[in-house]
Amino acid sequence: MIRLNKLTIPCIILLFFMGFRGELLWAFVLVFLHECTHYFVARHFGFSGFDVEIMPVGMALKLKTLGEAEAKEDLIISLSGPLMNIAAGIISLILYNLRPSSALLFLYSGNFALGIFNLIPALPLDGGRILRAMLLKKYMYKTANRLVLNISTVIGTILMFFYFFLFQKGIYNLNLGLIALFILITVSSERERIVYLIMGDIIKKKLRFNQRGYIENKSVSIFYKKDLITAMSLVEKNRYTMFTVLDTEMKVIDIIYEEELIEGLKEEGNITLEEFVQIREKNI
């Protein structure tokens, strides 16, 4: 499915009247090839189904099953687009040195700009996904995602200040302002839906388990006064999590499975694990 970001049409109209016509078309062609690279590499790993979102700063191809990717797979998929652009830029530069032309010069500069730009470690750029995939080797998904969001906020804020600094100097770099704004909007929306992402992943694990026939486990010991959302934040993306609930003496009160957290939140709200265990015992 192809859909437009709500800021896309106003920005395209503005850029068109500012004189960015041929450049705008070629830029979208390069971005399209960039996203196609992501798509074909993802298909190589067995992922399928996609949505295309056309944004003010380009377009993003979102594979419906990409959320199931292991950290290593996500890293390779995210790297593929920028590396393709850099490789295409090098080839264009070689050809330009052999036979100079304005088209080759644009392909060289455009591919290099797109490749390096997408390596900026901020969401929703490829660099943000690359950084998160690398952090997942050391941290849990929620922690890695929070670190990436914090870094993205800093980068988006710096770019926005730089945009206003240039604006005061009489340099009107609209693209820079749009990029900064889009990073900050993405960070805001990602922070709000992180719990829902984890809940969605818990639901998808059952399907993945039935397809593959196996899934890695993770065991977590958790204090009985912690609430359900705190427990859910400890769920790992690609592992089935079992919670051993302990009291102040570190004695086992009960064992709770990750899918039970969703049922508890739906039926009782964000109660403590102690309350959840008591309610469950009454219902037995």
C-alpha positions as CSV (number, residue, x, y, z in Angstrom):
1,M,0.0,0.0,0.0
2,I,1.3,3.5,-0.9
3,R,0.4,6.3,1.4
4,L,1.4,10.0,1.8
5,N,2.7,11.6,4.9
6,K,0.5,14.6,5.8
7,L,3.4,17.0,5.3
8,T,4.5,15.7,1.9
9,I,2.1,17.5,-0.5
10,P,2.6,21.0,1.0
11,C,6.4,20.5,1.0
12,I,6.4,19.3,-2.6
13,I,4.3,22.3,-3.7
14,L,6.6,24.7,-1.9
15,L,9.8,23.1,-3.4
16,F,8.2,23.2,-6.8
17,F,7.5,26.9,-6.7
18,M,11.0,27.5,-5.3
19,G,12.4,26.1,-8.5
20,F,13.4,22.6,-7.4
21,R,11.7,20.6,-10.2
22,G,14.1,18.4,-12.1
23,E,16.3,17.9,-9.0
24,L,13.2,16.9,-7.0
25,L,12.3,14.2,-9.6
26,W,15.8,12.8,-9.7
27,A,16.1,12.9,-5.9
28,F,12.9,10.7,-5.6
29,V,14.4,8.3,-8.2
30,L,17.5,7.9,-6.1
31,V,15.5,7.4,-2.9
32,F,13.3,4.8,-4.7
33,L,16.3,2.8,-5.7
34,H,17.6,3.1,-2.1
35,E,14.4,1.7,-0.7
36,C,14.3,-1.1,-3.4
37,T,17.7,-2.2,-2.1
38,H,16.3,-2.6,1.4
39,Y,13.4,-4.5,-0.1
40,F,15.4,-7.0,-2.1
41,V,17.8,-7.7,0.8
42,A,14.9,-8.2,3.2
43,R,13.3,-10.6,0.7
44,H,16.6,-12.5,0.7
45,F,16.0,-13.1,4.4
46,G,12.5,-14.3,3.8
47,F,10.5,-11.2,4.8
48,S,7.5,-10.2,2.7
49,G,4.7,-7.6,2.4
50,F,5.4,-3.9,2.2
51,D,4.0,-0.4,2.6
52,V,5.5,2.6,1.0
53,E,5.2,6.0,2.8
54,I,6.1,9.1,0.7
55,M,7.6,11.7,3.1
56,P,8.8,15.3,2.7
57,V,12.4,14.0,2.9
58,G,12.0,11.1,0.6
59,M,10.2,7.8,1.0
60,A,10.3,4.8,3.4
61,L,9.5,1.2,2.5
62,K,8.2,-0.7,5.5
63,L,8.1,-4.5,5.4
64,K,5.1,-5.8,7.4
65,T,7.1,-8.7,8.9
66,L,10.4,-6.8,9.4
67,G,9.6,-6.4,13.1
68,E,10.4,-10.1,13.4
69,A,14.0,-9.7,12.2
70,E,16.9,-10.7,14.4
71,A,19.3,-7.8,15.3
72,K,21.9,-9.1,12.7
73,E,19.3,-9.3,9.9
74,D,18.0,-5.8,10.8
75,L,21.6,-4.5,10.7
76,I,22.3,-5.9,7.3
77,I,19.0,-4.7,5.8
78,S,19.4,-1.2,7.2
79,L,23.0,-1.0,6.0
80,S,22.2,-2.2,2.4
81,G,20.5,1.1,1.3
82,P,23.3,3.5,2.3
83,L,26.0,1.1,1.0
84,M,24.3,0.9,-2.3
85,N,24.2,4.7,-2.6
86,I,27.9,5.0,-1.7
87,A,28.9,2.3,-4.2
88,A,26.8,4.0,-6.9
89,G,28.4,7.3,-6.0
90,I,31.9,5.9,-6.4
91,I,31.0,4.4,-9.8
92,S,29.5,7.7,-10.9
93,L,32.6,9.5,-9.8
94,I,34.8,7.2,-11.8
95,L,32.7,7.6,-14.9
96,Y,32.6,11.4,-14.4
97,N,36.4,11.5,-14.3
98,L,36.5,9.5,-17.6
99,R,33.7,11.5,-19.3
100,P,32.4,14.5,-17.4
101,S,28.7,15.3,-17.6
102,S,26.1,17.1,-15.4
103,A,24.1,13.9,-15.1
104,L,27.0,11.9,-13.7
105,L,27.9,14.8,-11.4
106,F,24.4,14.7,-10.0
107,L,24.5,10.9,-9.6
108,Y,27.8,11.2,-7.8
109,S,26.8,14.0,-5.4
110,G,23.2,12.8,-5.0
111,N,24.1,9.2,-4.1
112,F,26.9,10.2,-1.7
113,A,24.6,12.7,0.0
114,L,21.8,10.2,0.3
115,G,24.1,7.4,1.6
116,I,25.9,9.5,4.1
117,F,22.8,11.3,5.3
118,N,21.0,7.9,6.0
119,L,23.9,6.8,8.2
120,I,23.1,9.6,10.7
121,P,22.3,7.7,13.9
122,A,18.7,9.0,14.3
123,L,15.3,7.5,13.7
124,P,13.6,7.1,11.2
125,L,16.9,7.1,9.2
126,D,18.8,3.9,8.5
127,G,21.5,5.0,10.9
128,G,19.0,4.9,13.8
129,R,18.1,1.3,13.0
130,I,21.7,0.4,12.6
131,L,22.6,1.9,16.0
132,R,19.6,0.1,17.6
133,A,20.6,-3.2,16.0
134,M,24.2,-2.8,17.4
135,L,22.9,-1.9,20.9
136,L,20.7,-4.9,21.0
137,K,23.8,-7.1,21.2
138,K,24.3,-5.6,24.7
139,Y,21.0,-4.2,25.9
140,M,17.3,-5.3,26.0
141,Y,15.0,-4.0,23.3
142,K,13.4,-1.3,25.4
143,T,16.8,0.0,26.7
144,A,18.3,0.0,23.2
145,N,15.3,1.7,21.8
146,R,15.3,4.4,24.5
147,L,19.0,5.1,23.9
148,V,18.4,5.5,20.2
149,L,15.4,7.8,20.8
150,N,17.5,10.0,23.2
151,I,20.3,10.2,20.6
152,S,17.8,11.0,17.9
153,T,16.3,13.8,20.0
154,V,19.8,15.4,20.5
155,I,20.6,15.1,16.8
156,G,17.1,16.5,15.7
157,T,17.5,19.4,18.2
158,I,21.0,20.2,16.9
159,L,19.9,20.1,13.3
160,M,16.9,22.4,14.1
161,F,19.2,24.9,15.9
162,F,21.6,24.8,13.0
163,Y,18.6,25.4,10.6
164,F,17.6,28.6,12.6
165,F,21.2,29.7,12.8
166,L,21.6,29.5,9.0
167,F,18.2,31.2,8.6
168,Q,19.4,34.2,10.6
169,K,22.4,34.3,8.4
170,G,20.2,34.5,5.3
171,I,20.8,30.9,4.2
172,Y,17.4,29.2,3.7
173,N,18.0,25.4,3.9
174,L,14.4,24.1,4.0
175,N,15.5,20.5,3.7
176,L,17.5,20.8,6.9
177,G,14.5,22.1,8.8
178,L,12.2,19.4,7.4
179,I,14.7,16.7,8.3
180,A,15.1,18.0,11.9
181,L,11.3,18.3,12.3
182,F,10.7,14.8,11.0
183,I,13.3,13.3,13.3
184,L,11.7,15.1,16.3
185,I,8.2,14.0,15.3
186,T,9.3,10.4,14.8
187,V,10.9,10.4,18.3
188,S,7.7,11.7,19.9
189,S,5.5,9.1,18.2
190,E,8.0,6.2,19.0
191,R,8.1,7.1,22.7
192,E,4.3,6.9,22.9
193,R,3.9,3.6,21.2
194,I,6.9,1.6,22.7
195,V,4.6,-0.4,25.0
196,Y,2.2,-1.2,22.2
197,L,5.2,-2.4,20.1
198,I,6.2,-4.8,22.8
199,M,2.6,-6.0,23.2
200,G,2.4,-6.6,19.4
201,D,5.6,-8.5,19.5
202,I,4.3,-10.8,22.3
203,I,1.3,-11.6,20.1
204,K,3.5,-12.3,17.0
205,K,5.7,-14.7,18.9
206,K,3.1,-17.4,19.0
207,L,2.8,-17.2,15.2
208,R,6.6,-17.3,14.8
209,F,6.8,-20.3,17.2
210,N,4.2,-22.2,15.2
211,Q,6.0,-21.5,11.9
212,R,9.5,-22.3,13.1
213,G,8.7,-24.9,15.7
214,Y,11.0,-23.4,18.3
215,I,11.8,-20.1,20.1
216,E,14.6,-19.1,22.6
217,N,13.6,-18.6,26.2
218,K,14.5,-16.0,28.7
219,S,14.0,-16.2,32.5
220,V,13.7,-13.0,34.6
221,S,13.3,-12.7,38.4
222,I,11.2,-9.7,39.3
223,F,10.1,-8.1,42.6
224,Y,6.4,-8.7,43.4
225,K,5.7,-4.9,44.0
226,K,6.6,-4.0,40.4
227,D,3.7,-3.4,38.0
228,L,2.7,-5.1,34.8
229,I,4.0,-2.4,32.5
230,T,7.4,-2.6,34.2
231,A,7.4,-6.3,33.7
232,M,6.4,-5.9,30.1
233,S,9.3,-3.6,29.5
234,L,11.7,-6.5,30.3
235,V,10.3,-8.7,27.5
236,E,12.8,-9.3,24.8
237,K,11.9,-8.9,21.2
238,N,12.9,-12.4,19.9
239,R,12.8,-14.5,23.1
240,Y,9.9,-16.0,25.1
241,T,10.1,-14.5,28.6
242,M,9.1,-16.2,31.8
243,F,8.9,-14.1,35.0
244,T,9.7,-15.6,38.4
245,V,8.0,-13.3,40.9
246,L,10.0,-12.9,44.2
247,D,9.1,-11.4,47.6
248,T,11.3,-9.4,49.9
249,E,13.1,-12.6,51.0
250,M,13.6,-13.6,47.4
251,K,11.3,-16.5,47.8
252,V,9.3,-17.6,44.7
253,I,5.7,-16.4,44.8
254,D,4.6,-17.5,41.3
255,I,5.7,-17.8,37.7
256,I,4.1,-15.5,35.1
257,Y,4.4,-15.8,31.3
258,E,4.6,-12.9,29.0
259,E,1.2,-13.3,27.3
260,E,-0.4,-13.2,30.8
261,L,0.8,-9.7,31.2
262,I,-1.3,-8.5,28.2
263,E,-4.4,-10.3,29.6
264,G,-3.8,-8.7,33.0
265,L,-3.4,-5.2,31.5
266,K,-6.6,-5.7,29.5
267,E,-8.7,-7.0,32.4
268,E,-7.3,-5.2,35.4
269,G,-5.1,-2.3,34.2
270,N,-1.6,-1.6,35.4
271,I,-1.7,-3.4,38.7
272,T,1.2,-4.8,40.7
273,L,2.4,-8.4,40.2
274,E,1.4,-9.1,43.8
275,E,-2.2,-8.0,43.0
276,F,-2.1,-10.0,39.7
277,V,-1.1,-13.2,41.5
278,Q,-3.8,-12.7,44.2
279,I,-6.5,-12.2,41.5
280,R,-5.3,-15.2,39.6
281,E,-5.4,-17.4,42.7
282,K,-9.0,-16.3,43.5
283,N,-10.1,-17.3,40.0
284,I,-8.6,-20.8,40.1
